Every structure is written in structure tokens, then in C-alpha cells.
Amino acid sequence: MAKTDKVNFSTPSGFPEFLPTEKRLEVYLLDIIRQVYESYGFTPIETPAIERLEVLQAKGNQGDNIIYGISPILPPNRQAEKDKADKSSDNGSEARALKFDQTVPLAAYIARHLNDLNFPFARYQMDMVFRGERAKDGRFRQFRQCDIDVIGRRELSLLYDAQMPAIITEIFEKINIGEFRIRINNRKILTGFFQSVGVAANQIKACIGIIDNLEKIGETKVKQELEKEGISTEGIDKIIQFIHIQGSVDEMLDKLKHLSESMPEAEIFNLGVRELDTVIAGVRNLGVAENRYCIDLAIARGLDYYTGTVYETTLLGHEALGSICSGGRYEELVGVFLGEKMPGVGISIGLTRLISRLLKAGILHPLAATPAQVMVLNMQNDLMPVYLNVSQKLRKAGINVITSFDARQLSKQFQLAEKQGIQFCVIIGAAEAASQKAALKDLKTREQIEVSLDDLAAEIQQRL
């Protein structure tokens, strides 16, 4: 028999693969996130993994990160069909690529289903996205994003902006990852302030991008980059001084309102201050604790489409992890496909990245390898009908059960249960079966008790 070529079965670079203990953690977190999203009325949708390239590149969105779709691979005897497919994929109107986020595909989704949706339209998505960036620790080419967005037609209440910090707070408190802070700003405030210090309109977008990198590149580098944009030394000093303004939420609002009064002609700045004031009032009315959020004038969110409120969430004591949840308001992204104003606001949790970072930092821990809480041991094969019957009764009581079908040494079965993180073992031999009883062993406490089969489910439920 000819020796076959060795197949490289390692995962492609940047495409993660979870062990059962890690995947169960992801599912657990997804359930928490989904429950919170739905408690605020968000409904699930799913969009294709692949979109037309022209959709993903609308308004110049992240062209550098796009992973292009691949033409169908057909056998040689279908070469003509393959050539036709290749030609179609090279056609600009049909070129395809994997989606790099959920927001741009959402815009296309709304355009496609406009007459079937109710507005404001509040949806959540927890799909995979793909980015053609260099794979490295904590960054992937394929990862799951958990997004919510609310889209309005022509207008959208700022109270939807206020809901976002409440949702972020509820999720991370339920996950119990420690102390975190939601940093809130408004892009209009930054835009208006840049205008007030003489930054030209065509330079503002670049300046916001530079400020957004403050924590990555440091203040010295920010000053250098602003200087390269042609900003005056005086203007740079004012910008740096402005983004470093600190204080409690009330103090920050007071300082911004005072600045607003001193700049009566700075219409965009003043509008941003009013919007931020409205959002903060809503956050308070939703009962979000004051220690969970702050106003941070250095938060810019570099993506072009953000126009108003912006958010970044930081895990205190682990700031090097970066933002663990971010987002903001946009006015033109969705309407670009329809030619009408459709403002929206949303947030995104890059769950795959988050899990990787938090596991490595020891903040989260893998779950047991199996969801089973009980293993029914196999003492002798002729009692299998009893084991199957007992297992089904436990399942009907809401208990997750593995039935051991292979007759092994008792010690080996205990070891297998412990290795998988199963807490309880049910032991039924001939004598127990005859008396309708079982031995129940708790592998955590090493306690073993005798219990009737009728009471077995209730006893386990009480101990879980």
C-alpha cells in the first residue's frame, strides 16, 4: 500500500479553535449577553458571512482589513464553469468578501428588508466576522462579535444612547469580571473644539484619529502627529490640555457647559455638550451606578462613521487589555444605501478576543469539559436497563447526565468523572437494584450516602 502524503491539519493562522472547556465558557457568556440584550427588547438577526465588496467598501470602510471571497473550486472536467465563475468574481459588481464587522452588513440588511421592519429597529447579532490583519496574541482573523444597534428613520432619541451604558453594566456585572469603567464622550464636542482652535474642516477627521491613538502611542507621539497635520503649537497645546480635563461626571459637565458659554458661536461643540448632558441624565435615570461610567474627552473612536456619543469600556487594573466593549452613534452609515437619514447607535463586544484576553489574565476560567452534573456508573452490564431508566428520570428532572456504557473498574469510572468535572456519581449494584436504592457519591466532598431511587433526583437537586 502506497504511503500517503502527510496532511497539515493545523489551524490556519489567526483562526482560533476552542477546547470543550473554553467553548463551554463561550456558550455561557453568550447566554448571559443574549439574555441581557433581549431584556431590552433587541431581536436576533443573522447576515451572510460574505457580502458584495462594494457594500463593505461603502463610505471607504476598512478596506485594508477585508478578506476577499474565493471563487468556487471546481474539478478540471468543469473548467468552463470554473472560468465563468472566476470571471464573475473578478467583475467589480460581483466581487465578494467576508464581512469585517456587523454594522455595515446591518445597513445592507435594512436596505434589503426596509418594508418588513418596524422602526426604531433594535437588533442583536452574535456572528463571526473576519479581518485580514496580522494574527498575533489576542487578535484573530476570525472572531465572534456580539453587537446591538438601534436604527431610526429620520430621528432617534438620545435615550437609546443612554441605554447602552446600562446594558454594558448589566452584562459585565453578571459575568463578574471585576471593576470596569465605561468612558463616554461625544464626537461633536471634539469636532467643535478642533474648529475653535483653528483646525481646518478637512483636517478634523485625521486629528480625531490621532487622538484616538493616545493610549497606544503616548502624548509625545500624538503631538508629533498633530504637528505633521499642520496644527500650530498653540493649537496642539490647547487640544492636549482639553482632552486631559478630568473630574467627576458633574464636574466634567460643569466644565464643558462653562466652555460652551465662552464659545457661543461654536454650534457643533455646544450641540455635543447638550447631547452628552441628555445622555448622562438618561444613564442616571436608568440606575447605572456612578462608579461604572465617566466622561473622558480623549475617547474618539477612530472609525469614520461615528458622529455623536461614543463609548469605550476599560477593565480597571487591566487597562493593557484595551477596550472590552465599544461603540457609538452614527447618522449616515445605514442611510447610505437608501438615500435617507437613518440614525443609529450601537455597541460591540468582541467576544473571542475578550475570552482570550481574560483567560490569559486569569480573570475568567474555563468551565468543566462537560455540562453533565451526574455520571451513572456501570457496575455490571446486565443492570444496564436500570441505569438507562434512572438516567432518563434524572434528565426529566432537569439534571444533565452521562451514562457509563462501558463496564470498567470502578476507580477508572470515578477518574473519568473527575477529569470531566462531574460532581456526582450514582452507583447501583445488584443489591441496590433489588432494594430500589442507589449510592450517591459527591466527588467534591468525598461524601457518599444511600438514597432511594424515588428520592434520587430531589437529593441531587438539593446538593447542586
C-alpha positions as CSV (number, residue, x, y, z in Angstrom):
1,M,0.0,0.0,0.0
2,A,1.4,3.4,-1.1
3,K,2.4,5.8,1.7
4,T,0.1,8.8,1.6
5,D,1.3,12.3,1.8
6,K,1.2,13.9,5.2
7,V,-1.6,16.4,5.6
8,N,-1.0,19.6,7.5
9,F,-4.1,19.7,9.8
10,S,-3.0,22.6,12.0
11,T,-5.5,25.5,12.1
12,P,-4.8,28.4,9.7
13,S,-3.0,31.3,11.3
14,G,-5.4,33.7,13.1
15,F,-8.4,31.3,13.1
16,P,-9.0,30.1,16.7
17,E,-10.2,26.7,17.9
18,F,-11.6,26.2,21.4
19,L,-11.3,23.1,23.6
20,P,-14.6,22.0,25.2
21,T,-13.7,23.8,28.4
22,E,-13.2,27.1,26.6
23,K,-16.2,26.6,24.2
24,R,-18.5,26.0,27.2
25,L,-17.3,29.2,28.6
26,E,-18.1,31.0,25.4
27,V,-21.6,29.5,25.3
28,Y,-22.1,30.5,29.0
29,L,-21.1,34.1,28.2
30,L,-23.3,34.1,25.0
31,D,-26.3,33.1,27.1
32,I,-25.7,36.0,29.5
33,I,-25.2,38.5,26.7
34,R,-28.3,37.3,24.8
35,Q,-30.5,37.4,27.9
36,V,-29.5,41.0,28.7
37,Y,-29.9,42.1,25.1
38,E,-33.4,40.5,24.9
39,S,-34.4,42.0,28.2
40,Y,-34.1,45.4,26.5
41,G,-36.2,44.3,23.5
42,F,-33.4,43.5,21.0
43,T,-34.3,40.9,18.4
44,P,-31.8,38.5,16.7
45,I,-30.9,38.6,13.1
46,E,-28.2,36.9,11.0
47,T,-26.5,38.3,7.9
48,P,-24.4,36.3,5.4
49,A,-20.7,35.8,6.2
50,I,-19.9,37.1,2.6
51,E,-21.2,40.4,1.3
52,R,-20.6,42.2,-2.0
53,L,-17.4,44.0,-1.9
54,E,-19.0,47.3,-2.9
55,V,-21.2,47.0,0.2
56,L,-18.3,46.5,2.6
57,Q,-16.4,49.4,1.0
58,A,-19.3,51.9,1.1
59,K,-18.0,55.2,2.5
60,G,-14.5,53.8,2.5
61,N,-14.9,51.4,5.4
62,Q,-11.8,49.4,6.5
63,G,-10.7,48.4,3.0
64,D,-7.3,47.3,4.4
65,N,-8.9,44.7,6.7
66,I,-11.1,43.0,4.1
67,I,-10.6,39.3,3.4
68,Y,-11.7,38.6,-0.1
69,G,-14.1,35.8,-1.0
70,I,-12.8,32.9,-3.0
71,S,-14.1,31.8,-6.3
72,P,-15.7,28.2,-6.4
73,I,-13.1,25.5,-6.8
74,L,-14.3,23.0,-9.5
75,P,-12.7,19.9,-10.9
76,P,-10.8,20.0,-14.3
77,N,-13.7,18.4,-16.1
78,R,-15.8,21.5,-15.2
79,Q,-13.1,24.0,-16.4
80,A,-15.5,26.1,-18.5
81,E,-17.8,26.5,-15.4
82,K,-14.8,27.4,-13.3
83,D,-13.6,30.0,-15.9
84,K,-17.1,31.5,-15.8
85,A,-17.1,31.7,-12.0
86,D,-13.7,33.3,-11.9
87,K,-14.7,35.9,-14.4
88,S,-17.8,36.6,-12.4
89,S,-15.8,37.0,-9.2
90,D,-13.4,39.4,-10.9
91,N,-16.3,41.6,-12.0
92,G,-16.4,44.7,-9.7
93,S,-20.2,44.5,-9.3
94,E,-20.0,40.9,-8.1
95,A,-16.7,40.8,-6.2
96,R,-17.3,39.4,-2.7
97,A,-15.6,39.5,0.6
98,L,-16.0,38.3,4.2
99,K,-17.7,40.8,6.5
100,F,-15.3,42.6,8.8
101,D,-17.9,43.8,11.2
102,Q,-21.7,43.6,11.8
103,T,-22.6,47.3,11.3
104,V,-22.0,47.7,7.6
105,P,-23.9,44.4,6.8
106,L,-26.7,45.6,9.1
107,A,-27.1,48.7,6.9
108,A,-27.4,46.5,3.8
109,Y,-29.8,44.2,5.7
110,I,-32.1,47.1,6.5
111,A,-31.9,48.3,2.9
112,R,-32.9,44.9,1.7
113,H,-35.8,44.4,4.2
114,L,-36.9,48.0,4.7
115,N,-40.6,47.4,4.3
116,D,-40.6,44.3,6.5
117,L,-39.1,46.0,9.6
118,N,-40.5,48.2,12.3
119,F,-38.6,51.3,13.4
120,P,-36.9,52.1,15.6
121,F,-35.4,48.7,14.8
122,A,-33.4,47.1,17.6
123,R,-31.4,44.0,16.7
124,Y,-28.6,41.9,18.1
125,Q,-26.1,39.7,16.2
126,M,-23.6,37.3,17.6
127,D,-21.9,36.2,14.4
128,M,-18.4,35.5,13.2
129,V,-16.5,38.4,11.5
130,F,-13.3,38.3,9.5
131,R,-10.4,40.7,9.3
132,G,-7.3,40.4,7.1
133,E,-4.9,41.7,9.8
134,R,-1.7,40.1,11.1
135,A,-2.5,37.4,13.6
136,K,-0.9,37.9,17.0
137,D,-1.6,37.3,20.6
138,G,-5.2,38.2,21.4
139,R,-6.0,39.3,17.8
140,F,-7.6,37.0,15.3
141,R,-8.7,36.9,11.7
142,Q,-11.9,35.2,12.6
143,F,-13.7,36.1,15.8
144,R,-17.2,36.4,17.2
145,Q,-18.8,39.8,17.8
146,C,-21.8,40.4,19.9
147,D,-23.5,43.6,18.6
148,I,-26.6,45.5,19.3
149,D,-27.8,48.5,17.3
150,V,-31.0,50.6,17.3
151,I,-31.8,52.3,13.9
152,G,-34.4,55.0,13.5
153,R,-35.9,56.6,10.4
154,R,-35.1,60.3,10.2
155,E,-34.6,60.6,14.0
156,L,-33.6,58.6,17.0
157,S,-34.0,59.5,20.7
158,L,-30.8,60.1,22.6
159,L,-32.3,57.9,25.3
160,Y,-31.2,54.9,23.2
161,D,-27.7,56.2,23.6
162,A,-28.3,56.3,27.4
163,Q,-29.4,52.7,27.4
164,M,-26.1,51.4,26.1
165,P,-24.1,52.0,29.3
166,A,-26.9,50.4,31.3
167,I,-26.7,47.3,29.0
168,I,-22.9,47.2,29.2
169,T,-23.0,47.4,33.0
170,E,-25.6,44.7,33.4
171,I,-23.6,42.3,31.2
172,F,-20.3,42.8,32.9
173,E,-21.7,42.7,36.4
174,K,-23.4,39.3,35.6
175,I,-20.1,38.0,34.1
176,N,-18.4,39.2,37.3
177,I,-15.1,40.2,35.7
178,G,-14.2,42.8,38.4
179,E,-14.3,46.6,38.3
180,F,-14.8,48.3,35.0
181,R,-15.4,51.8,33.7
182,I,-17.5,52.9,30.7
183,R,-15.8,56.0,29.2
184,I,-18.3,58.3,27.4
185,N,-17.7,61.2,25.1
186,N,-19.4,62.9,22.1
187,R,-17.6,63.3,18.7
188,K,-19.4,66.7,18.2
189,I,-17.5,68.0,21.3
190,L,-14.2,67.0,19.7
191,T,-15.1,68.3,16.3
192,G,-16.3,71.6,17.7
193,F,-13.3,72.1,19.9
194,F,-10.9,71.4,17.0
195,Q,-12.8,74.0,15.0
196,S,-12.4,76.5,17.8
197,V,-8.6,76.2,17.8
198,G,-8.4,76.7,14.1
199,V,-8.2,73.2,12.8
200,A,-9.4,73.1,9.2
201,A,-12.5,71.1,8.3
202,N,-10.5,68.7,6.1
203,Q,-8.1,68.0,8.9
204,I,-10.6,67.2,11.7
205,K,-11.1,63.6,10.7
206,A,-7.3,62.9,10.8
207,C,-6.9,64.7,14.1
208,I,-9.7,62.6,15.7
209,G,-7.9,59.5,14.5
210,I,-4.7,60.7,16.1
211,I,-6.4,61.5,19.5
212,D,-8.0,58.0,19.3
213,N,-4.5,56.5,19.4
214,L,-3.4,58.5,22.5
215,E,-3.2,55.4,24.8
216,K,-1.4,53.4,22.2
217,I,1.3,55.9,21.1
218,G,1.5,58.3,24.0
219,E,1.2,62.1,24.3
220,T,4.6,62.9,22.7
221,K,3.8,60.9,19.6
222,V,0.3,62.5,19.4
223,K,1.8,65.9,19.5
224,Q,4.2,64.9,16.7
225,E,1.4,63.6,14.6
226,L,-0.7,66.7,15.1
227,E,2.2,68.8,14.1
228,K,2.6,66.8,10.9
229,E,-1.0,67.7,10.1
230,G,0.0,71.3,10.2
231,I,-1.7,72.1,13.6
232,S,0.0,75.1,15.3
233,T,1.9,74.7,18.5
234,E,-0.7,76.8,20.3
235,G,-3.5,74.7,18.9
236,I,-1.7,71.4,19.9
237,D,-1.3,72.7,23.4
238,K,-4.9,73.6,23.7
239,I,-6.0,70.2,22.3
240,I,-3.8,68.3,24.7
241,Q,-5.0,70.4,27.6
242,F,-8.6,69.9,26.6
243,I,-8.5,66.1,26.3
244,H,-6.8,65.9,29.7
245,I,-9.6,67.7,31.6
246,Q,-10.7,65.4,34.4
247,G,-13.3,65.3,37.2
248,S,-16.4,63.6,38.3
249,V,-19.3,63.4,35.9
250,D,-20.9,66.5,37.3
251,E,-17.6,68.4,37.4
252,M,-17.0,67.4,33.7
253,L,-20.4,68.6,32.6
254,D,-20.0,71.9,34.5
255,K,-16.6,72.5,32.8
256,L,-18.0,71.7,29.4
257,K,-21.0,73.9,29.9
258,H,-18.7,76.7,31.1
259,L,-16.6,76.3,27.9
260,S,-19.8,76.2,25.9
261,E,-20.8,79.6,27.3
262,S,-17.4,81.0,26.4
263,M,-17.8,79.8,22.8
264,P,-21.3,80.9,21.9
265,E,-20.6,80.6,18.2
266,A,-19.2,77.1,18.4
267,E,-22.5,75.5,17.3
268,I,-21.2,71.9,16.9
269,F,-19.4,72.0,20.3
270,N,-22.4,73.3,22.1
271,L,-24.7,70.7,20.5
272,G,-22.3,68.0,21.6
273,V,-22.4,69.2,25.2
274,R,-26.2,69.3,25.2
275,E,-26.4,65.8,23.8
276,L,-23.9,64.5,26.3
277,D,-25.8,66.1,29.1
278,T,-29.0,64.4,27.9
279,V,-27.3,61.0,27.6
280,I,-25.8,61.3,31.1
281,A,-29.2,62.2,32.6
282,G,-30.7,59.1,30.9
283,V,-27.9,56.9,32.2
284,R,-28.6,58.1,35.8
285,N,-32.4,57.6,35.4
286,L,-31.7,54.0,34.3
287,G,-30.0,53.5,37.7
288,V,-26.4,52.9,36.5
289,A,-24.0,53.3,39.4
290,E,-21.8,56.4,39.2
291,N,-18.6,54.4,39.6
292,R,-19.4,52.5,36.4
293,Y,-19.1,55.4,34.0
294,C,-17.2,58.6,33.4
295,I,-16.8,61.4,30.8
296,D,-13.5,61.1,29.0
297,L,-12.7,63.7,26.4
298,A,-9.9,61.6,24.9
299,I,-12.4,58.9,23.7
300,A,-12.8,59.4,20.0
301,R,-13.5,56.1,18.3
302,G,-11.5,56.4,15.1
303,L,-14.0,54.9,12.7
304,D,-15.3,57.5,10.3
305,Y,-19.0,56.8,10.7
306,Y,-19.3,57.8,14.4
307,T,-20.9,61.3,14.7
308,G,-22.2,61.6,18.3
309,T,-22.0,59.7,21.5
310,V,-19.0,57.2,21.7
311,Y,-18.2,54.6,24.4
312,E,-15.2,52.6,25.4
313,T,-15.2,50.2,28.4
314,T,-12.0,49.5,30.3
315,L,-11.3,46.8,32.9
316,L,-9.7,48.6,35.9
317,G,-6.4,47.2,36.8
318,H,-6.1,45.6,33.4
319,E,-6.1,48.6,31.2
320,A,-3.5,47.0,28.9
321,L,-6.3,44.7,27.7
322,G,-7.7,47.7,25.8
323,S,-11.4,48.3,25.3
324,I,-13.6,45.3,26.2
325,C,-16.8,46.9,24.7
326,S,-17.1,49.9,22.5
327,G,-19.5,51.7,20.1
328,G,-21.3,54.9,19.5
329,R,-23.9,56.8,17.4
330,Y,-23.8,57.3,13.7
331,E,-26.0,59.3,11.4
332,E,-25.2,58.4,7.8
333,L,-24.0,54.8,7.7
334,V,-27.3,53.0,7.2
335,G,-29.0,55.6,5.0
336,V,-26.1,55.5,2.6
337,F,-27.8,52.6,0.8
338,L,-31.2,54.2,0.8
339,G,-30.5,57.9,0.4
340,E,-32.4,58.9,3.6
341,K,-31.4,59.8,7.1
342,M,-31.4,56.7,9.4
343,P,-29.5,57.5,12.6
344,G,-28.3,54.6,14.7
345,V,-26.5,53.8,17.9
346,G,-24.8,50.5,19.0
347,I,-22.1,48.7,20.9
348,S,-20.0,45.7,20.2
349,I,-18.3,43.1,22.3
350,G,-15.5,41.2,20.5
351,L,-16.2,38.0,22.5
352,T,-13.5,35.8,21.0
353,R,-10.8,38.4,21.7
354,L,-12.3,39.1,25.1
355,I,-12.3,35.5,26.2
356,S,-8.7,35.0,25.0
357,R,-7.5,38.1,27.0
358,L,-9.5,37.3,30.2
359,L,-8.4,33.7,30.3
360,K,-4.8,34.6,29.9
361,A,-5.1,37.3,32.6
362,G,-6.7,34.8,35.0
363,I,-9.9,36.9,35.2
364,L,-12.1,34.2,33.7
365,H,-11.6,30.4,34.0
366,P,-12.6,27.5,31.7
367,L,-15.7,25.6,32.7
368,A,-15.8,21.8,33.1
369,A,-15.3,19.8,30.0
370,T,-18.9,18.6,30.0
371,P,-22.2,20.1,31.1
372,A,-23.1,16.8,32.8
373,Q,-23.6,17.0,36.6
374,V,-24.0,13.3,37.2
375,M,-22.5,10.1,35.9
376,V,-24.5,6.9,36.3
377,L,-21.8,4.2,36.7
378,N,-21.8,0.8,35.1
379,M,-21.3,-1.8,37.8
380,Q,-22.5,-4.7,35.7
381,N,-23.8,-4.9,32.1
382,D,-26.9,-6.9,32.9
383,L,-28.1,-3.9,35.0
384,M,-28.0,-1.5,32.0
385,P,-31.8,-1.3,31.8
386,V,-31.8,0.1,35.3
387,Y,-29.1,2.6,34.5
388,L,-30.9,3.8,31.4
389,N,-34.1,4.2,33.3
390,V,-32.5,6.1,36.2
391,S,-30.6,8.3,33.8
392,Q,-33.8,9.3,32.0
393,K,-35.6,10.1,35.2
394,L,-32.8,12.4,36.3
395,R,-32.9,14.1,32.9
396,K,-36.6,14.7,33.1
397,A,-35.9,16.3,36.5
398,G,-33.6,18.8,34.7
399,I,-30.3,17.2,35.6
400,N,-27.6,16.6,33.0
401,V,-26.4,13.0,33.0
402,I,-23.8,10.8,31.4
403,T,-24.5,7.1,31.5
404,S,-21.4,4.9,31.5
405,F,-22.0,2.2,28.9
406,D,-18.6,0.5,29.3
407,A,-18.0,-1.8,32.2
408,R,-14.7,-0.6,33.7
409,Q,-13.0,-0.7,37.0
410,L,-14.9,1.5,39.5
411,S,-11.8,3.6,40.1
412,K,-11.4,4.2,36.4
413,Q,-15.0,5.4,36.1
414,F,-14.5,7.8,39.1
415,Q,-11.4,9.1,37.5
416,L,-13.2,9.8,34.2
417,A,-16.0,11.6,36.0
418,E,-13.5,13.8,37.9
419,K,-11.5,14.5,34.8
420,Q,-14.6,15.9,33.2
421,G,-15.6,18.0,36.2
422,I,-18.7,15.9,37.0
423,Q,-19.7,16.3,40.7
424,F,-21.9,13.3,41.4
425,C,-21.7,9.6,40.7
426,V,-24.7,7.2,41.0
427,I,-23.7,3.7,42.0
428,I,-26.2,0.9,41.6
429,G,-25.1,-2.8,42.0
430,A,-27.3,-5.9,42.2
431,A,-28.1,-5.3,45.9
432,E,-29.1,-1.6,45.3
433,A,-31.2,-2.5,42.3
434,A,-33.1,-5.2,44.3
435,S,-33.8,-2.7,47.1
436,Q,-34.6,0.2,44.7
437,K,-31.7,2.3,46.2
438,A,-28.5,3.9,45.0
439,A,-25.3,5.1,46.4
440,L,-24.7,8.8,45.6
441,K,-21.1,9.9,45.8
442,D,-20.1,13.6,45.8
443,L,-16.7,13.8,44.2
444,K,-16.0,17.3,45.6
445,T,-16.6,16.4,49.3
446,R,-16.0,12.7,49.0
447,E,-19.2,12.1,50.9
448,Q,-21.3,9.0,50.0
449,I,-24.8,8.4,51.0
450,E,-27.5,5.9,50.3
451,V,-30.8,7.2,48.8
452,S,-33.9,5.6,47.3
453,L,-34.3,5.8,43.6
454,D,-37.5,7.7,44.0
455,D,-35.7,10.4,46.0
456,L,-32.5,10.4,43.9
457,A,-33.4,13.4,41.7
458,A,-34.5,15.6,44.6
459,E,-31.4,14.8,46.6
460,I,-29.1,15.7,43.7
461,Q,-31.0,18.9,43.0
462,Q,-30.7,19.9,46.7
463,R,-27.0,19.4,46.6
464,L,-26.2,21.1,43.3
